[in-house]
Amino acid sequence: MKKFSFVLSFVLMFLVAFANDSEAASSVHTVKKGDTLYKISRQYNISVASIKSANNLKTNLIKPNQKLKVSKKAVSKAKSKAKAAKKAPSRSDNDTILKEITVSASAYTASCNGCSGITSTGINLKKNPGLKVIAVDPRVIPLGSKVYVEGYGYAIAGDTGGAIKGNKIDVFIPTKSGALNWGRKTVNIKVFK
């Protein structure tokens, strides 16, 4: 009987140690080439904002071999910290304006031949055509910024583009005809903190 209880104790200790190791291993994601925060968030069923908060990321840019905390436990700790420090949503009058600039705005769509519909920050525009997203030059408007674009409304700076340099933006419009109707115009934009 003593031998049996000793073996049972040993097996239980082994299982507990193994469970803790596997939990620790699954709580860190090593970024692979082609990964985006959006893909990682879907893989672990957590939000991009949660991953950014848990890893103190200021932008949506990640690099191969970067280690990211992705466990529910780490994310829930970060969420509780974020809730304490959370500001009002972008549609609030209480947001602090970081800067106001005048830009040349054109439109783009995910409804074209060869368009993946996935932004540089991992937003799937084909699956979320109602989102308001703009493409920016990250040196002028940081990726992930909340913005207000005259004639377009509140949006997120969630994409980049080869022709988007300096004070130029592209606004996302779900239909090709809508994008063509937008054309090119000069608009004022507010970038929020």
Rosetta constraint file for C-alpha pairs under 8 A:
AtomPair CA 1 CA 5 HARMONIC 6.25 0.50
AtomPair CA 2 CA 6 HARMONIC 6.08 0.50
AtomPair CA 3 CA 7 HARMONIC 6.23 0.50
AtomPair CA 4 CA 8 HARMONIC 6.05 0.50
AtomPair CA 5 CA 9 HARMONIC 5.97 0.50
AtomPair CA 6 CA 10 HARMONIC 6.16 0.50
AtomPair CA 7 CA 11 HARMONIC 6.13 0.50
AtomPair CA 8 CA 12 HARMONIC 6.16 0.50
AtomPair CA 9 CA 13 HARMONIC 6.16 0.50
AtomPair CA 10 CA 14 HARMONIC 6.17 0.50
AtomPair CA 11 CA 15 HARMONIC 6.15 0.50
AtomPair CA 12 CA 16 HARMONIC 6.13 0.50
AtomPair CA 13 CA 17 HARMONIC 6.10 0.50
AtomPair CA 14 CA 18 HARMONIC 6.03 0.50
AtomPair CA 15 CA 19 HARMONIC 5.98 0.50
AtomPair CA 16 CA 20 HARMONIC 6.22 0.50
AtomPair CA 17 CA 21 HARMONIC 6.24 0.50
AtomPair CA 18 CA 22 HARMONIC 6.13 0.50
AtomPair CA 19 CA 23 HARMONIC 6.07 0.50
AtomPair CA 20 CA 24 HARMONIC 6.13 0.50
AtomPair CA 21 CA 25 HARMONIC 6.05 0.50
AtomPair CA 22 CA 26 HARMONIC 6.01 0.50
AtomPair CA 23 CA 27 HARMONIC 6.19 0.50
AtomPair CA 24 CA 28 HARMONIC 7.14 0.50
AtomPair CA 26 CA 70 HARMONIC 7.74 0.50
AtomPair CA 26 CA 71 HARMONIC 6.81 0.50
AtomPair CA 27 CA 69 HARMONIC 5.69 0.50
AtomPair CA 27 CA 70 HARMONIC 5.07 0.50
AtomPair CA 27 CA 71 HARMONIC 4.06 0.50
AtomPair CA 27 CA 72 HARMONIC 7.75 0.50
AtomPair CA 27 CA 74 HARMONIC 7.68 0.50
AtomPair CA 28 CA 67 HARMONIC 6.26 0.50
AtomPair CA 28 CA 68 HARMONIC 5.40 0.50
AtomPair CA 28 CA 69 HARMONIC 4.59 0.50
AtomPair CA 28 CA 70 HARMONIC 5.57 0.50
AtomPair CA 28 CA 71 HARMONIC 6.93 0.50
AtomPair CA 29 CA 67 HARMONIC 5.64 0.50
AtomPair CA 29 CA 68 HARMONIC 5.09 0.50
AtomPair CA 29 CA 69 HARMONIC 6.39 0.50
AtomPair CA 29 CA 70 HARMONIC 6.40 0.50
AtomPair CA 30 CA 64 HARMONIC 7.47 0.50
AtomPair CA 30 CA 65 HARMONIC 5.38 0.50
AtomPair CA 30 CA 66 HARMONIC 5.61 0.50
AtomPair CA 30 CA 67 HARMONIC 4.61 0.50
AtomPair CA 30 CA 68 HARMONIC 6.38 0.50
AtomPair CA 31 CA 35 HARMONIC 6.17 0.50
AtomPair CA 31 CA 62 HARMONIC 7.45 0.50
AtomPair CA 31 CA 63 HARMONIC 6.52 0.50
AtomPair CA 31 CA 64 HARMONIC 4.82 0.50
AtomPair CA 31 CA 65 HARMONIC 5.00 0.50
AtomPair CA 31 CA 66 HARMONIC 5.23 0.50
AtomPair CA 31 CA 67 HARMONIC 6.37 0.50
AtomPair CA 31 CA 68 HARMONIC 7.41 0.50
AtomPair CA 32 CA 63 HARMONIC 7.77 0.50
AtomPair CA 32 CA 64 HARMONIC 4.85 0.50
AtomPair CA 32 CA 65 HARMONIC 6.21 0.50
AtomPair CA 33 CA 63 HARMONIC 7.65 0.50
AtomPair CA 33 CA 64 HARMONIC 5.35 0.50
AtomPair CA 35 CA 39 HARMONIC 6.27 0.50
AtomPair CA 35 CA 40 HARMONIC 6.87 0.50
AtomPair CA 35 CA 64 HARMONIC 7.90 0.50
AtomPair CA 36 CA 40 HARMONIC 6.27 0.50
AtomPair CA 36 CA 61 HARMONIC 7.97 0.50
AtomPair CA 36 CA 62 HARMONIC 7.15 0.50
AtomPair CA 36 CA 121 HARMONIC 6.52 0.50
AtomPair CA 36 CA 122 HARMONIC 5.42 0.50
AtomPair CA 37 CA 41 HARMONIC 5.93 0.50
AtomPair CA 37 CA 48 HARMONIC 5.78 0.50
AtomPair CA 37 CA 51 HARMONIC 7.58 0.50
AtomPair CA 37 CA 60 HARMONIC 6.74 0.50
AtomPair CA 37 CA 62 HARMONIC 7.56 0.50
AtomPair CA 37 CA 121 HARMONIC 6.90 0.50
AtomPair CA 37 CA 122 HARMONIC 6.26 0.50
AtomPair CA 38 CA 42 HARMONIC 6.31 0.50
AtomPair CA 38 CA 47 HARMONIC 7.81 0.50
AtomPair CA 38 CA 48 HARMONIC 5.96 0.50
AtomPair CA 38 CA 121 HARMONIC 7.11 0.50
AtomPair CA 38 CA 122 HARMONIC 4.68 0.50
AtomPair CA 38 CA 123 HARMONIC 6.33 0.50
AtomPair CA 39 CA 43 HARMONIC 6.21 0.50
AtomPair CA 39 CA 122 HARMONIC 6.78 0.50
AtomPair CA 40 CA 44 HARMONIC 6.33 0.50
AtomPair CA 41 CA 45 HARMONIC 5.62 0.50
AtomPair CA 41 CA 46 HARMONIC 4.92 0.50
AtomPair CA 41 CA 47 HARMONIC 5.31 0.50
AtomPair CA 41 CA 48 HARMONIC 5.54 0.50
AtomPair CA 41 CA 51 HARMONIC 7.24 0.50
AtomPair CA 42 CA 46 HARMONIC 6.55 0.50
AtomPair CA 42 CA 47 HARMONIC 7.62 0.50
AtomPair CA 44 CA 70 HARMONIC 6.92 0.50
AtomPair CA 44 CA 71 HARMONIC 7.77 0.50
AtomPair CA 46 CA 50 HARMONIC 6.62 0.50
AtomPair CA 46 CA 51 HARMONIC 7.37 0.50
AtomPair CA 46 CA 70 HARMONIC 7.90 0.50
AtomPair CA 46 CA 72 HARMONIC 7.60 0.50
AtomPair CA 46 CA 75 HARMONIC 7.97 0.50
AtomPair CA 47 CA 51 HARMONIC 6.51 0.50
AtomPair CA 48 CA 52 HARMONIC 6.19 0.50
AtomPair CA 49 CA 53 HARMONIC 6.01 0.50
AtomPair CA 50 CA 54 HARMONIC 6.00 0.50
AtomPair CA 50 CA 75 HARMONIC 5.67 0.50
AtomPair CA 50 CA 76 HARMONIC 7.89 0.50
AtomPair CA 50 CA 78 HARMONIC 6.86 0.50
AtomPair CA 50 CA 79 HARMONIC 6.32 0.50
AtomPair CA 51 CA 55 HARMONIC 6.15 0.50
AtomPair CA 51 CA 68 HARMONIC 7.52 0.50
AtomPair CA 51 CA 69 HARMONIC 6.99 0.50
AtomPair CA 51 CA 70 HARMONIC 6.33 0.50
AtomPair CA 51 CA 75 HARMONIC 6.58 0.50
AtomPair CA 52 CA 56 HARMONIC 5.73 0.50
AtomPair CA 52 CA 57 HARMONIC 4.71 0.50
AtomPair CA 52 CA 58 HARMONIC 7.17 0.50
AtomPair CA 52 CA 59 HARMONIC 7.84 0.50
AtomPair CA 52 CA 60 HARMONIC 7.54 0.50
AtomPair CA 53 CA 57 HARMONIC 6.42 0.50
AtomPair CA 53 CA 75 HARMONIC 7.56 0.50
AtomPair CA 53 CA 78 HARMONIC 5.64 0.50
AtomPair CA 53 CA 79 HARMONIC 7.10 0.50
AtomPair CA 53 CA 82 HARMONIC 7.07 0.50
AtomPair CA 54 CA 69 HARMONIC 6.41 0.50
AtomPair CA 54 CA 70 HARMONIC 7.73 0.50
AtomPair CA 54 CA 74 HARMONIC 6.31 0.50
AtomPair CA 54 CA 75 HARMONIC 5.39 0.50
AtomPair CA 54 CA 77 HARMONIC 7.56 0.50
AtomPair CA 54 CA 78 HARMONIC 4.82 0.50
AtomPair CA 54 CA 79 HARMONIC 7.65 0.50
AtomPair CA 55 CA 68 HARMONIC 6.31 0.50
AtomPair CA 55 CA 69 HARMONIC 6.25 0.50
AtomPair CA 59 CA 142 HARMONIC 7.44 0.50
AtomPair CA 59 CA 143 HARMONIC 6.05 0.50
AtomPair CA 59 CA 144 HARMONIC 6.34 0.50
AtomPair CA 60 CA 121 HARMONIC 5.74 0.50
AtomPair CA 60 CA 143 HARMONIC 6.75 0.50
AtomPair CA 60 CA 144 HARMONIC 6.78 0.50
AtomPair CA 61 CA 121 HARMONIC 7.16 0.50
AtomPair CA 62 CA 66 HARMONIC 7.00 0.50
AtomPair CA 69 CA 74 HARMONIC 6.57 0.50
AtomPair CA 69 CA 75 HARMONIC 7.53 0.50
AtomPair CA 70 CA 74 HARMONIC 6.71 0.50
AtomPair CA 70 CA 75 HARMONIC 6.47 0.50
AtomPair CA 71 CA 75 HARMONIC 6.12 0.50
AtomPair CA 72 CA 76 HARMONIC 5.88 0.50
AtomPair CA 73 CA 77 HARMONIC 6.35 0.50
AtomPair CA 74 CA 78 HARMONIC 6.36 0.50
AtomPair CA 75 CA 79 HARMONIC 6.03 0.50
AtomPair CA 76 CA 80 HARMONIC 6.21 0.50
AtomPair CA 77 CA 81 HARMONIC 6.42 0.50
AtomPair CA 78 CA 82 HARMONIC 6.02 0.50
AtomPair CA 79 CA 83 HARMONIC 5.99 0.50
AtomPair CA 80 CA 84 HARMONIC 6.43 0.50
AtomPair CA 81 CA 85 HARMONIC 6.54 0.50
AtomPair CA 82 CA 86 HARMONIC 5.53 0.50
AtomPair CA 87 CA 95 HARMONIC 7.37 0.50
AtomPair CA 88 CA 92 HARMONIC 6.05 0.50
AtomPair CA 88 CA 94 HARMONIC 6.54 0.50
AtomPair CA 88 CA 95 HARMONIC 6.49 0.50
AtomPair CA 89 CA 95 HARMONIC 7.44 0.50
AtomPair CA 90 CA 95 HARMONIC 6.36 0.50
AtomPair CA 90 CA 146 HARMONIC 6.31 0.50
AtomPair CA 90 CA 147 HARMONIC 7.65 0.50
AtomPair CA 90 CA 154 HARMONIC 7.19 0.50
AtomPair CA 90 CA 192 HARMONIC 7.51 0.50
AtomPair CA 91 CA 154 HARMONIC 6.98 0.50
AtomPair CA 95 CA 192 HARMONIC 6.47 0.50
AtomPair CA 95 CA 193 HARMONIC 7.07 0.50
AtomPair CA 96 CA 192 HARMONIC 5.69 0.50
AtomPair CA 96 CA 193 HARMONIC 5.58 0.50
AtomPair CA 97 CA 190 HARMONIC 6.50 0.50
AtomPair CA 97 CA 191 HARMONIC 5.82 0.50
AtomPair CA 97 CA 192 HARMONIC 4.37 0.50
AtomPair CA 97 CA 193 HARMONIC 5.96 0.50
AtomPair CA 98 CA 190 HARMONIC 7.56 0.50
AtomPair CA 98 CA 191 HARMONIC 5.46 0.50
AtomPair CA 98 CA 192 HARMONIC 5.01 0.50
AtomPair CA 98 CA 193 HARMONIC 5.17 0.50
AtomPair CA 99 CA 190 HARMONIC 6.00 0.50
AtomPair CA 99 CA 191 HARMONIC 5.35 0.50
AtomPair CA 99 CA 192 HARMONIC 7.14 0.50
AtomPair CA 100 CA 188 HARMONIC 7.02 0.50
AtomPair CA 100 CA 189 HARMONIC 5.65 0.50
AtomPair CA 100 CA 190 HARMONIC 4.51 0.50
AtomPair CA 100 CA 191 HARMONIC 6.22 0.50
AtomPair CA 101 CA 167 HARMONIC 7.84 0.50
AtomPair CA 101 CA 188 HARMONIC 5.76 0.50
AtomPair CA 101 CA 189 HARMONIC 5.45 0.50
AtomPair CA 101 CA 190 HARMONIC 6.68 0.50
AtomPair CA 102 CA 167 HARMONIC 7.12 0.50
AtomPair CA 102 CA 186 HARMONIC 6.84 0.50
AtomPair CA 102 CA 187 HARMONIC 5.67 0.50
AtomPair CA 102 CA 188 HARMONIC 4.40 0.50
AtomPair CA 102 CA 189 HARMONIC 6.14 0.50
AtomPair CA 103 CA 167 HARMONIC 4.81 0.50
AtomPair CA 103 CA 168 HARMONIC 5.21 0.50
AtomPair CA 103 CA 169 HARMONIC 6.76 0.50
AtomPair CA 103 CA 186 HARMONIC 5.66 0.50
AtomPair CA 103 CA 187 HARMONIC 5.60 0.50
AtomPair CA 103 CA 188 HARMONIC 6.28 0.50
AtomPair CA 103 CA 189 HARMONIC 7.13 0.50
AtomPair CA 104 CA 167 HARMONIC 6.45 0.50
AtomPair CA 104 CA 168 HARMONIC 4.76 0.50
AtomPair CA 104 CA 169 HARMONIC 6.32 0.50
AtomPair CA 104 CA 184 HARMONIC 6.88 0.50
AtomPair CA 104 CA 185 HARMONIC 5.77 0.50
AtomPair CA 104 CA 186 HARMONIC 4.57 0.50
AtomPair CA 104 CA 187 HARMONIC 6.46 0.50
AtomPair CA 105 CA 168 HARMONIC 5.90 0.50
AtomPair CA 105 CA 169 HARMONIC 4.91 0.50
AtomPair CA 105 CA 170 HARMONIC 5.51 0.50
AtomPair CA 105 CA 171 HARMONIC 6.89 0.50
AtomPair CA 105 CA 184 HARMONIC 5.50 0.50
AtomPair CA 105 CA 185 HARMONIC 5.31 0.50
AtomPair CA 105 CA 186 HARMONIC 5.95 0.50
AtomPair CA 105 CA 187 HARMONIC 6.64 0.50
AtomPair CA 106 CA 169 HARMONIC 6.50 0.50
AtomPair CA 106 CA 170 HARMONIC 4.80 0.50
AtomPair CA 106 CA 171 HARMONIC 6.32 0.50
AtomPair CA 106 CA 182 HARMONIC 6.92 0.50
AtomPair CA 106 CA 183 HARMONIC 5.75 0.50
AtomPair CA 106 CA 184 HARMONIC 4.41 0.50
AtomPair CA 106 CA 185 HARMONIC 6.62 0.50
AtomPair CA 107 CA 170 HARMONIC 4.83 0.50
AtomPair CA 107 CA 171 HARMONIC 4.65 0.50
AtomPair CA 107 CA 172 HARMONIC 5.85 0.50
AtomPair CA 107 CA 173 HARMONIC 6.48 0.50
AtomPair CA 107 CA 179 HARMONIC 5.04 0.50
AtomPair CA 107 CA 180 HARMONIC 7.26 0.50
AtomPair CA 107 CA 182 HARMONIC 6.22 0.50
AtomPair CA 107 CA 183 HARMONIC 6.57 0.50
AtomPair CA 107 CA 184 HARMONIC 7.29 0.50
AtomPair CA 108 CA 170 HARMONIC 6.14 0.50
AtomPair CA 108 CA 171 HARMONIC 6.15 0.50
AtomPair CA 108 CA 172 HARMONIC 5.14 0.50
AtomPair CA 108 CA 173 HARMONIC 6.05 0.50
AtomPair CA 108 CA 176 HARMONIC 7.73 0.50
AtomPair CA 108 CA 179 HARMONIC 5.72 0.50
AtomPair CA 109 CA 117 HARMONIC 7.96 0.50
AtomPair CA 109 CA 172 HARMONIC 5.68 0.50
AtomPair CA 109 CA 173 HARMONIC 5.31 0.50
AtomPair CA 109 CA 174 HARMONIC 5.40 0.50
AtomPair CA 109 CA 175 HARMONIC 6.13 0.50
AtomPair CA 109 CA 176 HARMONIC 5.97 0.50
AtomPair CA 109 CA 179 HARMONIC 6.42 0.50
AtomPair CA 110 CA 115 HARMONIC 5.65 0.50
AtomPair CA 110 CA 116 HARMONIC 6.85 0.50
AtomPair CA 110 CA 117 HARMONIC 4.63 0.50
AtomPair CA 110 CA 125 HARMONIC 6.44 0.50
AtomPair CA 110 CA 126 HARMONIC 6.21 0.50
AtomPair CA 110 CA 174 HARMONIC 6.54 0.50
AtomPair CA 110 CA 175 HARMONIC 7.77 0.50
AtomPair CA 111 CA 115 HARMONIC 6.77 0.50
AtomPair CA 111 CA 117 HARMONIC 7.62 0.50
AtomPair CA 111 CA 126 HARMONIC 7.63 0.50
AtomPair CA 111 CA 174 HARMONIC 6.94 0.50
AtomPair CA 111 CA 175 HARMONIC 6.31 0.50
AtomPair CA 111 CA 176 HARMONIC 6.25 0.50
AtomPair CA 112 CA 176 HARMONIC 7.41 0.50
AtomPair CA 117 CA 123 HARMONIC 7.98 0.50
AtomPair CA 117 CA 124 HARMONIC 5.65 0.50
AtomPair CA 117 CA 125 HARMONIC 5.06 0.50
AtomPair CA 117 CA 126 HARMONIC 5.36 0.50
AtomPair CA 118 CA 122 HARMONIC 5.60 0.50
AtomPair CA 118 CA 123 HARMONIC 5.41 0.50
AtomPair CA 118 CA 124 HARMONIC 4.50 0.50
AtomPair CA 118 CA 125 HARMONIC 6.08 0.50
AtomPair CA 118 CA 126 HARMONIC 7.72 0.50
AtomPair CA 119 CA 123 HARMONIC 5.16 0.50
AtomPair CA 119 CA 124 HARMONIC 6.59 0.50
AtomPair CA 119 CA 125 HARMONIC 7.36 0.50
AtomPair CA 119 CA 158 HARMONIC 6.64 0.50
AtomPair CA 119 CA 159 HARMONIC 5.09 0.50
AtomPair CA 119 CA 160 HARMONIC 7.55 0.50
AtomPair CA 120 CA 158 HARMONIC 6.98 0.50
AtomPair CA 120 CA 159 HARMONIC 5.03 0.50
AtomPair CA 120 CA 160 HARMONIC 6.26 0.50
AtomPair CA 121 CA 143 HARMONIC 7.91 0.50
AtomPair CA 121 CA 158 HARMONIC 5.75 0.50
AtomPair CA 121 CA 159 HARMONIC 6.16 0.50
AtomPair CA 123 CA 158 HARMONIC 7.36 0.50
AtomPair CA 124 CA 128 HARMONIC 6.22 0.50
AtomPair CA 125 CA 129 HARMONIC 5.33 0.50
AtomPair CA 125 CA 131 HARMONIC 7.25 0.50
AtomPair CA 125 CA 174 HARMONIC 7.83 0.50
AtomPair CA 126 CA 174 HARMONIC 7.90 0.50
AtomPair CA 129 CA 173 HARMONIC 7.86 0.50
AtomPair CA 129 CA 174 HARMONIC 5.35 0.50
AtomPair CA 130 CA 174 HARMONIC 7.38 0.50
AtomPair CA 131 CA 155 HARMONIC 7.75 0.50
AtomPair CA 132 CA 153 HARMONIC 7.91 0.50
AtomPair CA 132 CA 154 HARMONIC 6.99 0.50
AtomPair CA 132 CA 155 HARMONIC 4.67 0.50
AtomPair CA 132 CA 156 HARMONIC 6.53 0.50
AtomPair CA 132 CA 171 HARMONIC 7.66 0.50
AtomPair CA 132 CA 172 HARMONIC 6.41 0.50
AtomPair CA 132 CA 173 HARMONIC 7.90 0.50
AtomPair CA 133 CA 155 HARMONIC 5.25 0.50
AtomPair CA 133 CA 156 HARMONIC 4.99 0.50
AtomPair CA 133 CA 157 HARMONIC 5.95 0.50
AtomPair CA 133 CA 158 HARMONIC 5.77 0.50
AtomPair CA 133 CA 159 HARMONIC 7.32 0.50
AtomPair CA 133 CA 171 HARMONIC 6.28 0.50
AtomPair CA 133 CA 172 HARMONIC 5.45 0.50
AtomPair CA 134 CA 155 HARMONIC 6.73 0.50
AtomPair CA 134 CA 156 HARMONIC 6.23 0.50
AtomPair CA 134 CA 157 HARMONIC 5.00 0.50
AtomPair CA 134 CA 158 HARMONIC 5.98 0.50
AtomPair CA 134 CA 159 HARMONIC 6.16 0.50
AtomPair CA 134 CA 169 HARMONIC 6.53 0.50
AtomPair CA 134 CA 170 HARMONIC 5.46 0.50
AtomPair CA 134 CA 171 HARMONIC 4.46 0.50
AtomPair CA 134 CA 172 HARMONIC 5.77 0.50
AtomPair CA 135 CA 157 HARMONIC 6.05 0.50
AtomPair CA 135 CA 158 HARMONIC 6.14 0.50
AtomPair CA 135 CA 159 HARMONIC 4.15 0.50
AtomPair CA 135 CA 160 HARMONIC 4.56 0.50
AtomPair CA 135 CA 161 HARMONIC 6.32 0.50
AtomPair CA 135 CA 164 HARMONIC 7.22 0.50
AtomPair CA 135 CA 169 HARMONIC 5.49 0.50
AtomPair CA 135 CA 170 HARMONIC 4.92 0.50
AtomPair CA 135 CA 171 HARMONIC 6.46 0.50
AtomPair CA 135 CA 172 HARMONIC 7.73 0.50
AtomPair CA 136 CA 140 HARMONIC 7.51 0.50
AtomPair CA 136 CA 141 HARMONIC 6.24 0.50
AtomPair CA 136 CA 142 HARMONIC 7.86 0.50
AtomPair CA 136 CA 143 HARMONIC 7.44 0.50
AtomPair CA 136 CA 157 HARMONIC 6.36 0.50
AtomPair CA 136 CA 158 HARMONIC 7.71 0.50
AtomPair CA 136 CA 159 HARMONIC 6.26 0.50
AtomPair CA 136 CA 160 HARMONIC 5.10 0.50
AtomPair CA 136 CA 161 HARMONIC 7.10 0.50
AtomPair CA 136 CA 164 HARMONIC 6.02 0.50
AtomPair CA 136 CA 165 HARMONIC 7.51 0.50
AtomPair CA 136 CA 168 HARMONIC 6.81 0.50
AtomPair CA 136 CA 169 HARMONIC 5.02 0.50
AtomPair CA 136 CA 170 HARMONIC 6.91 0.50
AtomPair CA 137 CA 141 HARMONIC 6.11 0.50
AtomPair CA 137 CA 142 HARMONIC 7.63 0.50
AtomPair CA 137 CA 160 HARMONIC 6.22 0.50
AtomPair CA 137 CA 161 HARMONIC 7.66 0.50
AtomPair CA 137 CA 164 HARMONIC 5.69 0.50
AtomPair CA 137 CA 165 HARMONIC 5.26 0.50
AtomPair CA 137 CA 166 HARMONIC 6.01 0.50
AtomPair CA 137 CA 167 HARMONIC 7.59 0.50
AtomPair CA 137 CA 168 HARMONIC 7.32 0.50
AtomPair CA 137 CA 169 HARMONIC 7.45 0.50
AtomPair CA 138 CA 142 HARMONIC 4.56 0.50
AtomPair CA 138 CA 143 HARMONIC 5.69 0.50
AtomPair CA 138 CA 160 HARMONIC 7.43 0.50
AtomPair CA 139 CA 166 HARMONIC 7.64 0.50
AtomPair CA 140 CA 166 HARMONIC 6.28 0.50
AtomPair CA 140 CA 167 HARMONIC 7.00 0.50
AtomPair CA 141 CA 145 HARMONIC 7.07 0.50
AtomPair CA 141 CA 157 HARMONIC 7.33 0.50
AtomPair CA 141 CA 191 HARMONIC 7.31 0.50
AtomPair CA 142 CA 157 HARMONIC 7.13 0.50
AtomPair CA 143 CA 157 HARMONIC 5.14 0.50
AtomPair CA 143 CA 158 HARMONIC 5.65 0.50
AtomPair CA 143 CA 159 HARMONIC 7.15 0.50
AtomPair CA 144 CA 156 HARMONIC 6.06 0.50
AtomPair CA 144 CA 157 HARMONIC 5.14 0.50
AtomPair CA 144 CA 158 HARMONIC 5.65 0.50
AtomPair CA 145 CA 156 HARMONIC 5.77 0.50
AtomPair CA 145 CA 157 HARMONIC 5.26 0.50
AtomPair CA 145 CA 158 HARMONIC 7.85 0.50
AtomPair CA 145 CA 191 HARMONIC 6.75 0.50
AtomPair CA 145 CA 192 HARMONIC 6.63 0.50
AtomPair CA 145 CA 193 HARMONIC 7.27 0.50
AtomPair CA 146 CA 154 HARMONIC 7.28 0.50
AtomPair CA 146 CA 155 HARMONIC 6.04 0.50
AtomPair CA 146 CA 156 HARMONIC 4.79 0.50
AtomPair CA 146 CA 157 HARMONIC 6.48 0.50
AtomPair CA 146 CA 191 HARMONIC 6.18 0.50
AtomPair CA 146 CA 192 HARMONIC 5.45 0.50
AtomPair CA 146 CA 193 HARMONIC 7.48 0.50
AtomPair CA 147 CA 154 HARMONIC 5.70 0.50
AtomPair CA 147 CA 155 HARMONIC 5.35 0.50
AtomPair CA 147 CA 156 HARMONIC 5.92 0.50
AtomPair CA 147 CA 157 HARMONIC 6.97 0.50
AtomPair CA 147 CA 189 HARMONIC 6.80 0.50
AtomPair CA 147 CA 190 HARMONIC 5.46 0.50
AtomPair CA 147 CA 191 HARMONIC 4.56 0.50
AtomPair CA 147 CA 192 HARMONIC 5.85 0.50
AtomPair CA 148 CA 152 HARMONIC 7.64 0.50
AtomPair CA 148 CA 153 HARMONIC 5.37 0.50
AtomPair CA 148 CA 154 HARMONIC 4.36 0.50
AtomPair CA 148 CA 155 HARMONIC 6.16 0.50
AtomPair CA 148 CA 189 HARMONIC 5.57 0.50
AtomPair CA 148 CA 190 HARMONIC 5.06 0.50
AtomPair CA 148 CA 191 HARMONIC 6.68 0.50
AtomPair CA 149 CA 153 HARMONIC 5.17 0.50
AtomPair CA 149 CA 154 HARMONIC 6.35 0.50
AtomPair CA 149 CA 155 HARMONIC 7.36 0.50
AtomPair CA 149 CA 187 HARMONIC 7.01 0.50
AtomPair CA 149 CA 188 HARMONIC 6.33 0.50
AtomPair CA 149 CA 189 HARMONIC 4.60 0.50
AtomPair CA 149 CA 190 HARMONIC 6.66 0.50
AtomPair CA 150 CA 187 HARMONIC 5.66 0.50
AtomPair CA 150 CA 188 HARMONIC 5.57 0.50
AtomPair CA 150 CA 189 HARMONIC 6.17 0.50
AtomPair CA 151 CA 187 HARMONIC 7.61 0.50
AtomPair CA 152 CA 171 HARMONIC 7.78 0.50
AtomPair CA 160 CA 164 HARMONIC 6.72 0.50
AtomPair CA 164 CA 168 HARMONIC 5.47 0.50
AtomPair CA 164 CA 169 HARMONIC 6.03 0.50
AtomPair CA 164 CA 170 HARMONIC 7.39 0.50
AtomPair CA 172 CA 179 HARMONIC 7.64 0.50
AtomPair CA 173 CA 178 HARMONIC 6.17 0.50
AtomPair CA 173 CA 179 HARMONIC 5.40 0.50
AtomPair CA 174 CA 178 HARMONIC 7.25 0.50
AtomPair CA 174 CA 179 HARMONIC 7.55 0.50
AtomPair CA 175 CA 179 HARMONIC 6.26 0.50
AtomPair CA 176 CA 180 HARMONIC 6.19 0.50
AtomPair CA 177 CA 181 HARMONIC 6.10 0.50
AtomPair CA 178 CA 182 HARMONIC 6.30 0.50
AtomPair CA 179 CA 183 HARMONIC 6.75 0.50
